[in-house]
Amino acid sequence: MANLKGKVTIEVTFENLNVPIGFGMTNAIIYHNCSEQIYVKSPWTKISRSIKNDNFKINILKKDIKWE
């Protein structure tokens, strides 16, 4: 087992995300949807791939991972 440390920078862009405005949960809904779309792209995901939305684009901008 490897012992790694590091940082991965991921960019999520989206269009046409329907979010209700004004009840205090807008940011939480956006963060949840972005995180969910990142997770659904994982080869080890345990959630249904049917929730993958084509209006989300996931890009890994930078990987800085080191062996300890």
C-alpha positions as CSV (number, residue, x, y, z in Angstrom):
1,M,0.0,0.0,0.0
2,A,1.4,3.4,-0.9
3,N,1.3,6.4,1.4
4,L,0.7,9.5,-0.7
5,K,0.0,13.1,0.0
6,G,-1.0,15.8,-2.4
7,K,-3.5,18.0,-3.9
8,V,-5.8,17.6,-6.9
9,T,-7.5,20.7,-8.4
10,I,-10.7,19.9,-10.3
11,E,-12.8,22.4,-12.3
12,V,-16.5,21.8,-12.7
13,T,-18.5,23.9,-15.2
14,F,-22.2,23.6,-15.8
15,E,-25.1,25.1,-17.7
16,N,-28.8,25.1,-17.2
17,L,-28.8,23.9,-13.6
18,N,-32.3,24.5,-12.2
19,V,-31.9,25.7,-8.6
20,P,-34.5,27.4,-6.5
21,I,-33.4,30.8,-5.4
22,G,-34.1,32.5,-2.1
23,F,-34.5,29.7,0.5
24,G,-30.9,29.7,1.7
25,M,-29.8,26.4,0.2
26,T,-28.6,27.6,-3.3
27,N,-24.9,27.1,-2.7
28,A,-25.4,23.8,-1.0
29,I,-27.4,22.5,-4.0
30,I,-24.7,23.7,-6.4
31,Y,-21.9,22.1,-4.3
32,H,-23.8,18.9,-4.0
33,N,-24.6,18.6,-7.7
34,C,-21.0,19.4,-8.7
35,S,-19.6,16.8,-6.2
36,E,-22.1,14.2,-7.3
37,Q,-21.1,14.7,-11.0
38,I,-17.4,14.3,-10.1
39,Y,-18.2,11.1,-8.1
40,V,-20.4,9.6,-10.9
41,K,-17.3,9.7,-13.2
42,S,-15.3,7.6,-10.9
43,P,-14.7,4.0,-12.0
44,W,-15.5,2.9,-8.4
45,T,-18.7,4.9,-8.0
46,K,-21.5,3.2,-6.1
47,I,-24.2,5.4,-7.4
48,S,-26.1,4.9,-10.6
49,R,-24.5,6.3,-13.7
50,S,-28.0,7.3,-14.9
51,I,-27.6,10.5,-12.9
52,K,-24.7,11.7,-15.0
53,N,-25.7,15.0,-16.5
54,D,-24.3,16.1,-19.9
55,N,-24.5,19.7,-18.9
56,F,-21.6,19.2,-16.4
57,K,-18.0,19.2,-17.6
58,I,-15.3,17.9,-15.2
59,N,-11.6,18.8,-15.8
60,I,-8.6,17.9,-13.7
61,L,-6.5,21.1,-13.8
62,K,-3.6,20.0,-11.7
63,K,-2.3,17.0,-9.8
64,D,0.5,17.4,-7.3
65,I,0.9,14.0,-5.6
66,K,4.0,12.8,-3.8
67,W,5.2,9.6,-2.2
68,E,6.0,9.6,1.5
